[in-house]
Amino acid sequence: MEITKAEIASATSASKSSATSTVPELRGAEVLVKALQAENVKFIWGYPGGAVLHIYDAFYKQDTIQHVLVRHEQAAVHAADGYARATGDVGVALVTSGPGLTNAVTGIATAYMDSIPMVIISGQVPTHAIGLDAFQECDTVGITRPIVKHNFLVKDAKDMAEVMKKAFHIARSGRPGPVVVDIPKDVSFKKVPYHGYPETVEMRSYNPVRKGHGGQIRKALQLLLTAKRPYIYTGGGVLLSNASQELRTLVDMLGYPCTNTLMGLGAYPASSSKFLGMLGMHGTVEANNAMQNCDVLLAVGARFDDRVIGNPKHFAQNERKIIHIDIDPSSISKRVKVDIPIVGDVKDVLTEMISMIREGSVKPDSNALGAWWDTIEGWRKRDCMKYSKGNGDVIKPQYVVETLWNMTKDGDTYITSDVGQHQMWAAQYYKFDEPRRWINSGGLGTMGVGIPYAMGIKLAKPQAEVFCITGEGSVQMNIQELSTCLQYNTPIKICSLNNRYLGMVRQWQEVEYEGRYSHSYMDALPNFVKLAEAYGHVGMLIERPEDVEPALREARKLKDRTVFMDFRTDPTENVFPMVQAGKGITEMLLGAEDL
């Protein structure tokens, strides 16, 4: 709904009456922009609409924040999300009311599940129209409540600066997450005295603990240093707290085996002999067996989710002592009972652990550790990541990822993925040695994130190479963002592992449903080469294994162009190892012979 003439007159008269005041008067939208500038926001992804036009007018009058016009609100949130994952900064998106907000919900839920710091600004109908089924109205606060860390409805423009300060503080502190700020149209238009952006924020009901309890850390170290079969299991929390260096120091000091979850890849170098690979549903034999057979488990910034431990009853069969470090107390003993909980920021807790080890005299039992490593090496000899190269007539998807890794492993490279088989192959065969280089949707498993993630990263890291590993199913969910890539000159490289199936669905139908492939085959795919060209980009069709490396080399040479590589891969290939639903993590299918 539009602002009434009476409201315009009221705002104008208020402005005139305070013209002599030394305190400047700004519209709510202008205060919002000031807040974003104070928070050092560099990019904002959005899509305009009636309820946010005053905000867009305020953006028109500034030049410090670049607004990126996406083609769908879901992509706006995903792009801001990808930016946040790669940089560690708070990502910011802007959407209008009603369908603008509901289109953004999937992106918000995606960020919430993976604990990504974001602020989503949404327009709302004028305050007097809220609840009256006004045009493009929806209950933003109610709709987003289950999928945000917090949300605000700004009812008065004078509260704008304080609300934004709180929103950014909540988003980035403690266990990070998305915060929605809903702004009615009249609030963004109204003029109020502007006293500056708050320097500090105090919230009596929100004060996350950072420093771990010293006594608990000492107990944990005593247990860890006397372990016979220790194991360090780490998740996305290590990356979120920027604690990769501390983790590496701890693992190297102790000489213990280490694994990362899907969300934690890159926290510890995949090229290290102490890294056992990813664990879980599609994890390695050595990583999963070590998880099940260790006697002391140090869990760092991980949450024992269903894709990691499989059936909790199976996991509980083997007795082990568990130390769990997490900034979120509600994540501790949520799925698995732990023995020594440590609530605190991962970086701070690991720093204190390292200091205590250096100061103490207790060292790990080298004989027991040697025997444990012998056992692990026995599992490792299974070489569960080995795959059949076939007869050379068809491209194996694993080969595409391996080739890409070999070509880019020494460069400044970021890999995004969508969700499905290609995501797992990327996680398994691209060996991440650095943090925040692997950007994917882990918790929610959202298809369509790959291109928007890559766009957000390329803006943040223009000198880096950004590859999106996707499939012909996922990529079509936000393929309209190829238009955004052209407009904002974000030359990403898209590797589509095109097997003509919704691959992971097809795989489960083969394993669990006796090969009844119900609606998982793609009957009417577009010509992706022509589609890419229609959007102003370069398209390539690659159908033979010997053409994979030349195509990737050619794409990399086109540094200033977005390139869509349509790799026609083996439609029968499955992701192995695989743990079926309801099974334990050591009950793995290792190949077609196990089906």
VEXDREN-2710 file (C-alpha; in Angstrom, 1 decimal):
% VEXDREN-2710
k/r/px/py/pz
1/MET/0.0/0.0/0.0
2/GLU/1.1/3.6/-0.7
3/ILE/1.9/6.2/2.0
4/THR/-1.1/8.5/2.4
5/LYS/-0.9/12.2/1.7
6/ALA/-1.6/12.9/5.4
7/GLU/1.4/10.8/6.3
8/ILE/3.6/12.7/3.8
9/ALA/2.3/16.0/5.1
10/SER/3.0/14.9/8.7
11/ALA/6.6/13.8/7.8
12/THR/7.2/17.0/5.9
13/SER/6.0/19.3/8.7
14/ALA/8.0/17.4/11.2
15/SER/11.0/18.0/9.0
16/LYS/10.4/21.7/8.8
17/SER/9.8/22.1/12.5
18/SER/13.2/20.6/13.3
19/ALA/15.1/22.4/10.6
20/THR/16.8/24.6/13.2
21/SER/17.9/21.7/15.4
22/THR/21.5/20.7/15.4
23/VAL/20.5/17.0/15.2
24/PRO/20.0/16.0/11.6
25/GLU/16.7/14.4/10.6
26/LEU/16.8/11.3/8.3
27/ARG/14.2/9.1/6.9
28/GLY/14.1/5.5/8.3
29/ALA/15.5/4.2/5.0
30/GLU/18.4/6.6/5.3
31/VAL/19.1/5.5/8.8
32/LEU/19.1/1.9/7.6
33/VAL/21.7/2.8/4.9
34/LYS/23.8/4.6/7.6
35/ALA/23.6/1.5/9.7
36/LEU/24.8/-0.7/6.9
37/GLN/27.7/1.6/6.1
38/ALA/28.6/1.6/9.8
39/GLU/28.7/-2.2/9.7
40/ASN/31.1/-1.9/6.8
41/VAL/28.7/-3.7/4.4
42/LYS/30.2/-3.8/0.9
43/PHE/27.6/-5.7/-1.0
44/ILE/23.9/-6.3/-0.7
45/TRP/21.9/-8.6/-2.9
46/GLY/18.2/-7.8/-3.5
47/TYR/15.2/-7.3/-5.7
48/PRO/13.0/-4.1/-5.5
49/GLY/9.2/-3.9/-4.9
50/GLY/6.6/-1.5/-3.6
51/ALA/7.3/-1.9/0.2
52/VAL/11.0/-1.2/-0.2
53/LEU/11.0/1.6/-2.7
54/HIS/12.0/4.2/0.0
55/ILE/14.9/2.0/0.9
56/TYR/16.0/1.7/-2.8
57/ASP/15.7/5.5/-3.1
58/ALA/18.1/5.8/-0.2
59/PHE/20.5/3.4/-1.8
60/TYR/20.4/5.5/-5.0
61/LYS/21.8/8.4/-3.0
62/GLN/24.9/6.6/-1.7
63/ASP/27.9/5.0/-3.4
64/THR/29.7/2.9/-0.8
65/ILE/27.6/-0.2/-0.9
66/GLN/27.1/-2.1/-4.2
67/HIS/23.6/-3.4/-4.7
68/VAL/23.4/-6.5/-6.9
69/LEU/20.1/-7.0/-8.6
70/VAL/19.4/-10.7/-8.8
71/ARG/16.6/-12.4/-10.8
72/HIS/14.9/-14.2/-7.9
73/GLU/14.8/-13.4/-4.2
74/GLN/15.9/-16.9/-3.3
75/ALA/19.2/-16.3/-5.2
76/ALA/19.6/-13.0/-3.3
77/VAL/19.8/-14.8/0.0
78/HIS/21.9/-17.6/-1.4
79/ALA/24.4/-15.1/-2.9
80/ALA/24.7/-13.2/0.4
81/ASP/25.1/-16.6/2.1
82/GLY/27.9/-17.7/-0.2
83/TYR/29.6/-14.4/0.4
84/ALA/29.3/-14.9/4.2
85/ARG/30.7/-18.5/4.0
86/ALA/33.7/-17.5/2.0
87/THR/34.6/-14.3/3.9
88/GLY/33.3/-14.8/7.4
89/ASP/31.5/-11.4/7.2
90/VAL/27.8/-10.9/7.6
91/GLY/25.9/-11.4/4.4
92/VAL/23.1/-9.0/3.6
93/ALA/20.0/-9.4/1.4
94/LEU/17.1/-7.1/0.7
95/VAL/13.6/-8.3/-0.4
96/THR/10.2/-6.7/-0.6
97/SER/7.1/-7.8/1.3
98/GLY/4.8/-10.8/0.6
99/PRO/6.2/-12.9/-2.3
100/GLY/9.6/-11.2/-2.0
101/LEU/9.9/-12.5/1.5
102/THR/8.3/-16.0/0.9
103/ASN/10.7/-16.4/-2.1
104/ALA/13.6/-15.8/0.3
105/VAL/12.5/-18.3/2.9
106/THR/14.4/-21.2/1.4
107/GLY/17.6/-19.2/1.4
108/ILE/17.0/-18.1/5.0
109/ALA/16.4/-21.7/6.1
110/THR/19.5/-22.8/4.3
111/ALA/21.6/-20.3/6.2
112/TYR/19.9/-21.2/9.5
113/MET/20.7/-24.9/9.2
114/ASP/24.4/-24.2/8.5
115/SER/24.7/-21.4/11.1
116/ILE/25.7/-18.6/8.6
117/PRO/25.8/-15.0/9.8
118/MET/23.3/-13.0/7.7
119/VAL/20.9/-10.1/8.0
120/ILE/17.9/-10.2/5.7
121/ILE/16.0/-6.9/5.3
122/SER/12.4/-7.3/4.2
123/GLY/9.8/-4.7/3.3
124/GLN/6.4/-4.7/5.0
125/VAL/3.1/-3.0/4.3
126/PRO/2.5/0.3/6.3
127/THR/2.0/-0.3/10.0
128/HIS/-1.7/0.8/9.9
129/ALA/-2.3/-1.9/7.2
130/ILE/-0.7/-4.8/9.0
131/GLY/-3.2/-7.5/9.6
132/LEU/-5.7/-6.2/7.1
133/ASP/-4.7/-8.5/4.2
134/ALA/-3.1/-5.6/2.4
135/PHE/-1.6/-6.0/-1.1
136/GLN/1.6/-8.1/-0.8
137/GLU/1.2/-8.6/2.9
138/CYS/2.4/-11.6/4.8
139/ASP/3.3/-12.4/8.4
140/THR/7.0/-12.1/8.0
141/VAL/7.8/-12.5/11.7
142/GLY/5.6/-15.5/12.0
143/ILE/6.7/-17.2/8.8
144/THR/10.4/-16.9/9.6
145/ARG/10.4/-17.4/13.3
146/PRO/11.4/-21.2/13.1
147/ILE/14.2/-20.6/10.6
148/VAL/16.0/-17.5/12.0
149/LYS/18.2/-16.9/15.0
150/HIS/16.0/-13.8/15.7
151/ASN/13.7/-11.5/13.9
152/PHE/12.6/-7.9/14.3
153/LEU/9.6/-5.9/13.2
154/VAL/10.6/-2.2/13.2
155/LYS/7.5/-0.3/14.3
156/ASP/9.2/3.2/14.7
157/ALA/11.9/4.7/12.6
158/LYS/13.6/6.0/15.8
159/ASP/14.4/2.4/16.7
160/MET/16.0/1.6/13.3
161/ALA/19.7/2.2/14.3
162/GLU/19.4/0.2/17.5
163/VAL/17.6/-2.7/15.8
164/MET/20.2/-2.9/13.1
165/LYS/23.0/-2.9/15.7
166/LYS/21.3/-5.7/17.5
167/ALA/20.6/-7.6/14.3
168/PHE/24.3/-7.6/13.2
169/HIS/25.5/-8.5/16.7
170/ILE/23.1/-11.4/17.0
171/ALA/23.9/-12.7/13.5
172/ARG/27.7/-12.8/14.0
173/SER/28.1/-13.7/17.7
174/GLY/27.7/-17.0/19.5
175/ARG/26.5/-19.6/17.1
176/PRO/26.0/-17.5/14.0
177/GLY/22.7/-17.4/12.1
178/PRO/20.3/-15.3/10.0
179/VAL/18.4/-12.4/11.4
180/VAL/15.4/-10.9/9.6
181/VAL/14.6/-7.2/10.0
182/ASP/11.0/-6.4/8.8
183/ILE/10.5/-2.8/7.9
184/PRO/7.0/-1.3/7.2
185/LYS/6.9/1.1/4.3
186/ASP/5.8/4.1/6.5
187/VAL/8.7/3.4/8.9
188/SER/11.2/3.6/6.1
189/PHE/9.7/6.9/4.9
190/LYS/9.3/8.7/8.3
191/LYS/11.9/11.3/9.3
192/VAL/13.4/11.1/12.8
193/PRO/16.3/12.7/14.6
194/TYR/19.5/10.8/13.9
195/HIS/21.9/10.6/16.8
196/GLY/24.4/8.4/15.1
197/TYR/24.9/4.6/15.0
198/PRO/25.4/3.0/18.4
199/GLU/28.9/2.0/19.2
200/THR/28.0/-0.8/21.6
201/VAL/25.0/-3.0/22.2
202/GLU/23.6/-4.5/25.4
203/MET/21.1/-7.3/25.4
204/ARG/20.2/-8.6/28.8
205/SER/18.7/-11.8/27.4
206/TYR/21.5/-12.6/25.0
207/ASN/25.0/-13.0/26.2
208/PRO/26.7/-16.0/24.6
209/VAL/29.6/-17.6/26.4
210/ARG/33.0/-17.4/24.6
211/LYS/35.5/-18.7/27.1
212/GLY/35.4/-22.4/28.0
213/HIS/35.4/-23.5/31.6
214/GLY/39.0/-24.1/32.7
215/GLY/38.2/-27.1/34.9
216/GLN/36.3/-28.8/32.0
217/ILE/39.2/-28.2/29.6
218/ARG/41.7/-29.7/32.1
219/LYS/39.5/-32.8/32.6
220/ALA/39.2/-33.1/28.8
221/LEU/42.9/-32.9/28.3
222/GLN/43.6/-35.5/31.0
223/LEU/41.2/-37.9/29.2
224/LEU/42.5/-37.0/25.7
225/LEU/46.2/-37.4/26.6
226/THR/45.7/-40.8/28.2
227/ALA/43.6/-42.2/25.4
228/LYS/44.7/-45.4/23.6
229/ARG/42.6/-44.9/20.5
230/PRO/42.0/-41.1/20.2
231/TYR/40.1/-39.4/17.4
232/ILE/39.4/-35.8/16.6
233/TYR/36.1/-35.2/14.9
234/THR/35.5/-31.6/13.6
235/GLY/32.6/-29.8/11.9
236/GLY/31.6/-26.5/10.5
237/GLY/32.0/-24.8/13.9
238/VAL/35.8/-24.8/13.4
239/LEU/35.4/-22.7/10.2
240/LEU/32.8/-20.4/11.6
241/SER/35.0/-19.5/14.5
242/ASN/38.1/-19.1/12.3
243/ALA/39.9/-21.8/14.3
244/SER/41.5/-23.8/11.5
245/GLN/45.0/-22.8/12.5
246/GLU/44.4/-23.8/16.2
247/LEU/42.9/-27.1/15.1
248/ARG/46.0/-27.8/12.9
249/THR/48.3/-27.0/15.8
250/LEU/46.5/-29.3/18.2
251/VAL/46.3/-32.2/15.8
252/ASP/50.0/-31.9/14.8
253/MET/51.1/-31.6/18.5
254/LEU/49.2/-34.7/19.5
255/GLY/49.7/-36.7/16.3
256/TYR/46.1/-37.9/16.5
257/PRO/43.9/-38.9/13.5
258/CYS/41.4/-36.3/12.4
259/THR/38.3/-36.2/10.3
260/ASN/36.1/-33.4/9.0
261/THR/32.3/-33.4/8.4
262/LEU/31.0/-32.3/5.0
263/MET/30.7/-28.8/6.5
264/GLY/34.1/-28.9/8.0
265/LEU/36.2/-29.8/5.0
266/GLY/39.3/-27.7/4.7
267/ALA/39.6/-27.0/8.5
268/TYR/42.4/-29.6/8.5
269/PRO/44.4/-30.2/5.3
270/ALA/43.1/-33.1/3.3
271/SER/46.6/-33.8/2.0
272/SER/47.9/-34.6/5.5
273/SER/48.5/-38.2/6.4
274/LYS/46.7/-37.5/9.7
275/PHE/43.5/-36.7/7.9
276/LEU/41.3/-39.8/7.4
277/GLY/38.9/-38.2/4.9
278/MET/35.3/-37.1/5.4
279/LEU/33.1/-39.3/7.6
280/GLY/29.5/-40.2/7.6
281/MET/27.0/-41.5/5.0
282/HIS/29.5/-41.1/2.1
283/GLY/32.6/-41.0/4.2
284/THR/35.7/-43.2/4.0
285/VAL/36.1/-46.7/5.6
286/GLU/39.0/-45.4/7.8
287/ALA/37.1/-42.3/9.0
288/ASN/33.9/-44.2/9.9
289/ASN/35.7/-47.2/11.5
290/ALA/37.8/-44.9/13.6
291/MET/34.7/-43.0/14.7
292/GLN/33.1/-46.3/15.8
293/ASN/36.2/-47.9/17.4
294/CYS/38.0/-45.0/19.2
295/ASP/38.1/-44.9/23.0
296/VAL/38.2/-41.1/23.3
297/LEU/36.5/-38.8/20.9
298/LEU/37.1/-35.1/20.8
299/ALA/34.2/-33.5/18.9
300/VAL/34.9/-29.9/17.9
301/GLY/32.2/-27.6/16.5
302/ALA/30.2/-30.6/15.2
303/ARG/26.7/-31.8/16.1
304/PHE/26.6/-35.6/15.6
305/ASP/23.9/-35.3/13.0
306/ASP/22.1/-38.2/11.3
307/ARG/24.3/-38.1/8.2
308/VAL/27.5/-38.4/10.3
309/ILE/26.7/-41.1/12.9
310/GLY/23.9/-43.0/11.1
311/ASN/21.8/-45.0/13.6
312/PRO/22.4/-43.7/17.1
313/LYS/21.8/-47.2/18.6
314/HIS/24.6/-48.6/16.4
315/PHE/26.8/-45.7/17.4
316/ALA/26.1/-46.4/21.1
317/GLN/27.1/-50.1/20.8
318/ASN/30.8/-49.3/21.4
319/GLU/31.7/-47.6/24.6
320/ARG/33.8/-44.5/24.3
321/LYS/34.4/-41.2/26.2
322/ILE/33.2/-38.1/24.4
323/ILE/34.5/-34.6/24.8
324/HIS/32.3/-32.0/23.0
325/ILE/33.3/-28.4/22.4
326/ASP/30.6/-26.1/21.0
327/ILE/29.5/-22.6/21.5
328/ASP/25.8/-23.6/21.4
329/PRO/24.9/-25.4/24.7
330/SER/21.7/-26.8/23.1
331/SER/23.8/-28.8/20.6
332/ILE/25.6/-30.7/23.4
333/SER/24.1/-34.1/24.2
334/LYS/21.3/-33.4/21.8
335/ARG/21.7/-36.6/19.8
336/VAL/24.6/-38.3/21.6
337/LYS/25.3/-38.2/25.4
338/VAL/28.7/-36.7/26.0
339/ASP/31.0/-37.1/29.0
340/ILE/32.8/-33.8/29.1
341/PRO/30.9/-30.8/27.7
342/ILE/32.8/-27.6/27.0
343/VAL/30.6/-24.6/26.1
344/GLY/32.6/-21.9/24.5
345/ASP/34.0/-20.5/21.3
346/VAL/36.1/-23.1/19.5
347/LYS/39.0/-20.8/18.8
348/ASP/39.2/-19.7/22.4
349/VAL/38.9/-23.3/23.8
350/LEU/41.5/-24.8/21.4
351/THR/43.9/-21.9/22.2
352/GLU/43.6/-22.7/25.9
353/MET/44.0/-26.5/25.3
354/ILE/47.2/-25.9/23.3
355/SER/48.6/-23.7/26.0
356/MET/47.8/-26.3/28.7
357/ILE/49.5/-29.1/26.7
358/ARG/52.6/-27.0/26.2
359/GLU/52.8/-26.1/29.9
360/GLY/52.0/-29.7/31.1
361/SER/54.3/-32.7/31.2
362/VAL/51.8/-35.4/30.1
363/LYS/52.4/-36.7/26.6
364/PRO/50.3/-39.1/24.5
365/ASP/51.1/-42.9/24.9
366/SER/53.3/-43.3/21.8
367/ASN/53.1/-47.2/21.8
368/ALA/49.3/-47.2/22.1
369/LEU/49.1/-44.5/19.4
370/GLY/51.4/-46.4/17.1
371/ALA/49.2/-49.5/17.4
372/TRP/46.1/-47.4/16.7
373/TRP/47.7/-45.9/13.6
374/ASP/48.5/-49.5/12.4
375/THR/44.9/-50.4/12.7
376/ILE/43.8/-47.2/10.8
377/GLU/46.4/-47.9/8.1
378/GLY/44.9/-51.4/7.7
379/TRP/41.5/-49.8/7.0
380/ARG/43.1/-47.2/4.7
381/LYS/44.5/-50.0/2.5
382/ARG/41.0/-50.8/1.4
383/ASP/41.3/-47.7/-0.8
384/CYS/37.5/-47.1/-0.7
385/MET/37.8/-44.1/-3.0
386/LYS/39.0/-46.1/-5.9
387/TYR/36.6/-46.2/-8.8
388/SER/36.3/-47.9/-12.1
389/LYS/37.6/-45.7/-15.0
390/GLY/35.4/-47.7/-17.3
391/ASN/36.3/-48.6/-20.9
392/GLY/37.1/-45.0/-21.8
393/ASP/33.9/-44.4/-23.7
394/VAL/32.1/-42.5/-21.0
395/ILE/33.1/-39.7/-18.6
396/LYS/33.2/-40.8/-15.0
397/PRO/32.0/-37.9/-12.8
398/GLN/34.8/-38.6/-10.2
399/TYR/37.4/-38.1/-13.0
400/VAL/36.1/-34.6/-13.7
401/VAL/36.4/-33.6/-10.1
402/GLU/39.9/-35.2/-9.7
403/THR/41.1/-33.5/-12.9
404/LEU/39.8/-30.1/-11.7
405/TRP/41.5/-30.6/-8.3
406/ASN/44.8/-31.5/-10.0
407/MET/44.7/-28.4/-12.1
408/THR/43.6/-25.9/-9.4
409/LYS/44.9/-27.3/-6.1
410/ASP/47.8/-24.8/-6.0
411/GLY/45.8/-21.8/-6.9
412/ASP/43.4/-19.4/-5.1
413/THR/40.3/-21.6/-5.8
414/TYR/36.8/-21.8/-4.4
415/ILE/34.4/-24.6/-5.1
416/THR/30.7/-24.3/-4.7
417/SER/28.2/-27.1/-5.3
418/ASP/24.5/-27.8/-5.5
419/VAL/23.0/-30.8/-3.8
420/GLY/23.1/-34.4/-5.0
421/GLN/25.6/-37.0/-6.3
422/HIS/27.9/-34.2/-7.7
423/GLN/28.1/-32.6/-4.2
424/MET/29.3/-35.9/-2.7
425/TRP/31.8/-36.5/-5.5
426/ALA/33.1/-32.9/-5.0
427/ALA/33.5/-33.5/-1.3
428/GLN/35.2/-36.9/-1.8
429/TYR/37.6/-36.1/-4.7
430/TYR/38.5/-32.4/-4.3
431/LYS/41.0/-32.4/-1.5
432/PHE/40.5/-29.2/0.4
433/ASP/43.6/-28.0/2.2
434/GLU/42.4/-24.5/3.2
435/PRO/39.3/-23.3/5.1
436/ARG/36.3/-21.6/3.6
437/ARG/37.1/-22.9/0.1
438/TRP/34.3/-25.5/0.0
439/ILE/30.9/-23.8/-0.1
440/ASN/27.8/-26.0/-0.1
441/SER/24.4/-26.5/1.6
442/GLY/24.9/-29.2/4.2
443/GLY/22.1/-29.1/6.7
444/LEU/19.1/-28.2/4.5
445/GLY/20.5/-29.8/1.4
446/THR/19.2/-27.0/-0.9
447/MET/19.3/-27.5/-4.7
448/GLY/20.0/-24.4/-6.7
449/VAL/22.5/-22.8/-4.4
450/GLY/25.6/-23.4/-6.6
451/ILE/25.4/-20.5/-9.0
452/PRO/24.3/-17.8/-6.5
453/TYR/27.0/-19.0/-4.0
454/ALA/29.6/-18.6/-6.8
455/MET/28.3/-15.1/-7.7
456/GLY/28.6/-14.0/-4.1
457/ILE/32.1/-15.4/-3.7
458/LYS/33.3/-13.9/-7.0
459/LEU/32.3/-10.4/-6.0
460/ALA/34.1/-10.9/-2.7
461/LYS/37.2/-12.5/-4.3
462/PRO/37.5/-11.2/-7.8
463/GLN/41.0/-12.5/-8.3
464/ALA/40.1/-16.1/-7.2
465/GLU/38.9/-18.9/-9.5
466/VAL/35.4/-19.9/-8.6
467/PHE/34.0/-23.2/-9.8
468/CYS/30.4/-24.4/-9.4
469/ILE/30.1/-28.2/-9.5
470/THR/26.5/-29.0/-10.2
471/GLY/24.1/-31.3/-11.9
472/GLU/21.6/-30.8/-14.7
473/GLY/18.8/-31.0/-12.1
474/SER/20.1/-28.6/-9.5
475/VAL/21.4/-26.0/-11.9
476/GLN/18.0/-25.3/-13.4
477/MET/16.6/-24.2/-10.1
478/ASN/18.4/-20.9/-10.2
479/ILE/19.8/-20.8/-13.7
480/GLN/18.2/-17.4/-14.3
481/GLU/21.1/-16.0/-12.3
482/LEU/23.4/-16.4/-15.4
483/SER/21.8/-13.1/-16.3
484/THR/23.1/-11.5/-13.0
485/CYS/26.6/-13.0/-13.7
486/LEU/26.7/-11.0/-17.0
487/GLN/25.4/-7.8/-15.6
488/TYR/27.8/-7.7/-12.6
489/ASN/30.8/-9.3/-14.4
490/THR/31.2/-12.3/-12.1
491/PRO/33.0/-14.7/-14.4
492/ILE/32.4/-18.1/-12.7
493/LYS/33.0/-21.5/-14.2
494/ILE/30.2/-24.0/-14.1
495/CYS/30.9/-27.8/-14.2
496/SER/27.7/-29.6/-14.8
497/LEU/28.0/-33.4/-14.3
498/ASN/25.1/-34.1/-16.5
499/ASN/23.9/-37.8/-16.1
500/ARG/20.3/-37.1/-17.3
501/TYR/19.0/-38.2/-13.9
502/LEU/18.2/-36.7/-10.5
503/GLY/21.2/-38.8/-9.6
504/MET/20.9/-39.2/-5.8
505/VAL/17.2/-39.9/-6.1
506/ARG/18.0/-42.5/-8.8
507/GLN/20.7/-44.0/-6.6
508/TRP/18.3/-44.5/-3.7
509/GLN/15.7/-45.9/-6.0
510/GLU/18.2/-48.4/-7.2
511/VAL/19.3/-49.4/-3.7
512/GLU/16.0/-49.2/-1.8
513/TYR/13.2/-49.4/-4.3
514/GLU/14.4/-52.3/-6.6
515/GLY/15.2/-50.0/-9.5
516/ARG/11.8/-48.4/-9.8
517/TYR/13.0/-45.0/-11.1
518/SER/9.9/-43.0/-10.3
519/HIS/10.2/-39.5/-11.9
520/SER/14.0/-39.3/-11.5
521/TYR/14.8/-39.3/-15.2
522/MET/15.2/-36.0/-17.1
523/ASP/13.2/-36.3/-20.3
524/ALA/13.4/-32.8/-21.7
525/LEU/16.7/-31.1/-20.9
526/PRO/17.7/-27.9/-22.6
527/ASN/20.7/-27.4/-24.8
528/PHE/22.9/-26.0/-22.1
529/VAL/25.5/-24.7/-24.5
530/LYS/22.9/-22.6/-26.4
531/LEU/21.3/-21.6/-23.1
532/ALA/24.6/-20.3/-21.8
533/GLU/25.2/-18.4/-25.0
534/ALA/21.7/-16.9/-24.9
535/TYR/22.7/-15.4/-21.5
536/GLY/25.8/-14.0/-23.1
537/HIS/28.3/-16.6/-21.8
538/VAL/30.4/-19.4/-23.2
539/GLY/29.0/-22.9/-23.5
540/MET/30.9/-26.1/-23.9
541/LEU/29.7/-29.7/-24.5
542/ILE/32.1/-32.4/-23.3
543/GLU/31.3/-36.0/-24.2
544/ARG/34.6/-37.9/-24.1
545/PRO/37.0/-38.5/-21.2
546/GLU/40.0/-37.3/-23.3
547/ASP/38.3/-33.9/-23.7
548/VAL/37.8/-33.2/-20.0
549/GLU/41.2/-31.7/-19.3
550/PRO/41.4/-29.6/-22.5
551/ALA/37.9/-28.2/-21.8
552/LEU/38.9/-27.2/-18.2
553/ARG/42.1/-25.6/-19.5
554/GLU/40.2/-23.7/-22.1
555/ALA/37.6/-22.5/-19.6
556/ARG/40.3/-21.3/-17.2
557/LYS/42.0/-19.3/-19.9
558/LEU/38.7/-17.3/-20.4
559/LYS/39.3/-15.4/-17.1
560/ASP/36.8/-12.7/-17.9
561/ARG/34.0/-15.0/-19.1
562/THR/31.4/-17.2/-17.4
563/VAL/31.8/-20.6/-18.9
564/PHE/29.1/-23.4/-18.7
565/MET/30.7/-26.8/-19.2
566/ASP/28.2/-29.6/-19.9
567/PHE/30.0/-32.8/-19.0
568/ARG/28.0/-35.8/-20.2
569/THR/28.7/-38.3/-17.5
570/ASP/27.9/-42.0/-16.8
571/PRO/24.2/-42.2/-15.9
572/THR/24.7/-45.4/-14.0
573/GLU/27.5/-44.2/-11.6
574/ASN/26.7/-44.3/-7.9
575/VAL/28.3/-42.6/-4.9
576/PHE/30.3/-45.0/-2.8
577/PRO/30.9/-45.6/0.1
578/MET/27.3/-45.4/1.1
579/VAL/25.5/-46.0/4.4
580/GLN/21.8/-46.8/4.0
581/ALA/19.2/-45.1/6.2
582/GLY/18.8/-46.9/9.5
583/LYS/22.2/-48.5/9.3
584/GLY/25.3/-47.9/11.4
585/ILE/28.3/-45.9/10.0
586/THR/30.5/-49.0/9.7
587/GLU/27.8/-50.9/7.7
588/MET/28.9/-49.4/4.4
589/LEU/28.2/-50.4/0.8
590/LEU/31.6/-50.0/-1.0
591/GLY/30.5/-50.7/-4.6
592/ALA/28.1/-52.1/-7.0
593/GLU/29.0/-55.6/-5.8
594/ASP/27.5/-54.8/-2.4
595/LEU/24.1/-53.9/-3.9
END
